[in-house]
Every structure is written in C-alpha cells, then in structure tokens.
C-alpha cells in the first residue's frame, strides 16, 4: 500500500533505526535518500560480500515501493522496491544509496529492471566502486532517457559501505581495531588480569560491533591469557557465521581451548608460519582450518593474512588484541578504523600491559595521527571512534 507524506515519519519510526526527523513540509530528495540509507543499514550483518543497499520508489509525494537487499533473499533493493510499486513505478522517482548494478551476477542488471518499470528519475548517493559498475549503471540509465542525480548524502553513504568499498577496490578486508582500555591506556594488569576493564554496556556494544563484521582476529597471546570464545552474542540475524581468526606462528593454541573445542560450531582459522605438522593435523581433526603463511620478523605476515582473507571473501575484519597485534596493524598501516572503549579506571604499574605495544618511536613526528569522528558515553565508559590519517 502506498505511504503518504503524512505517514512517512510513522513508517520511518517502524524501522527502529536512525534519527531522521521530518517536518510537516513536503520531504525533500535528501529526506528520501536518508530513508534509503536507513533501510540499507537495517540489513547490517546480512549482506556480505555485497554492499548495503536500500531503495524507495516515490510518486506524487507518496512512497509506493521500498526494498532492502539481504544476501539470502537474492533480489536487490531496487528490484524489491519496483515490485512493491508495480504499475505506480511508471513516471516515479527511485531513491537509493548506491548506483544500480548494470551487470549479470547472482541477479540480472538492476538498470534493466528500472528502465522496464518506466522510472523517470533516479536519485543516488554514490557511484558503485565495483569495477564492473563504476558509473556504467548511471550511464545506462541516462541513455534510456532517465534523469540521474548523484551525490546527496554521499559522505554518509561512503561511511555506511566503507567495508565494501575497501574490499572491492583492494581485494582485502576493511580492518577495524577495537581496544578496551583503562584511562591510563592499559588493557591488563601486570599479571594479565583484564576482566573486566569496561562496563557491561560497552561489552554489549562490542557484540553489536562484532555483528557487523565477517571475521574477528586476535593473537595467540590473547588466547593463552583469556581463553575467549570470540562469538557474536548480539542475537541479531547474520548471513554468514562470524569467523574466528587467530595469529599463531608456532601453533601454541591449546587443544582444550574454548576456540578449538567450538571449532565445529563456529569457524576457526589459525594462521601460522609452521608447515603442516602433527600438531596442525590434530587441530584440523578438531574442526579448525590451519593456514600456513610467510613469516615477517619471525611472526605471521599480516599482509599475507589479509590477502588470504580477501581471497576467501572476508570483506571486513575486527581486530581485538592484544597489544602486539594492535601495534602490528596500526604501525604497519593496515588499520582502516579504530574504536576505543575507555574505562574510568587507572591501573598503573610499570609492568601493566599497554593498549599498543610494538617498537618504540624516537620522536613524536613518528606517532600515528588519527581523525576522531565520534565521542560518546558508553555506560560509565567513553567510546571514541577514529580513522588513522596518512
């Protein structure tokens, strides 16, 4: 059933996502694009390796069709919106956050469906960086006489699909380093005790974050110290199970660890510099995947790990420790994003474990600079989101 302008706010509220507030005046192109972005975001965790896409068909001030892409449902957001609109799509405007595809993949081109439906105008946020599309979708629509406007809420659209953009343009996953630490920058005491530095609310936020990622990575030190399970306990639907990744150059992971004991329940990929040995075969018998990669300075080469993850269609990776792993990703320039949960605790002590280890730098001009994009409360903690800068 078409949704009138007066009911658009109620319809948006039913999405239970976002903060868009519409006034009594007629919605603008930007309002509709932001609704499409909210629709797209509602499918987080359900689209990989595809992008998040939402679409609306609007005619005479009414939303007559809407769609959101979910990988398991196969059809793209634009096609779902057009199907809901039916004949009302003729002469209407299609709003979407990403350029419609123009190639055959799991589905026929969305551009063909848009043209057949008689859409008069397409408003989109950004060009699809996929080399198979990358402007060709818009070109096909314009050749068919459809007006195309691009660029509304582009920054928000780029941020929403930052994982897909990194993966499709580089072949490696988007890397997000998450650190839970004390106010004085420690992730554990001198004895290795770290449970729990941050609040229950922050730990719930971490599980919400895990839900958005294809894989979660830690080093063997974290496994030996904490014996974690590394699962997604957000209780939200996922298209693919969260892959647990461990960097373990000498295959020290205990067979009795929670990770190995649950390897048949949730995927466990262990990257090592060891060639296949009796230890490796025992881990494989437990259900783990053991993946040899080259060494760098006696440790697993992170570049090789990321290349292999990309080959296995892991589009996004959440890194959760420990200190040397954080340092490796940050100092080697592999971190795309950084989230810090900072607890109002001071641990102190010369031997307490710092949030970031690695080699000492001689001068501050060698320090990694970041751009902070968000600072928020997380229970009693502070959550900071930042992006490393060149």
Beta strands, then each sheet from edge to edge (+ up, - down):
strand 1: 54-59
strand 2: 62-68
strand 3: 93-96
strand 4: 121-124
strand 5: 147-150
strand 6: 174-182
strand 7: 186-188
strand 8: 215-219
strand 9: 243-247
strand 10: 268-272
strand 11: 289-292
strand 12: 295-296
strand 13: 299-300
strand 14: 316-319
strand 15: 337-343
strand 16: 353-354
strand 17: 370-378
strand 18: 381-388
sheet 1: 2+ 1- 3+ 4+ 5+
sheet 2: 11+ 10+ 9+ 8+ 14+ 6+ 15+ 18- 17+
sheet 3: 7+ 16-
sheet 4: 12+ 13-
end
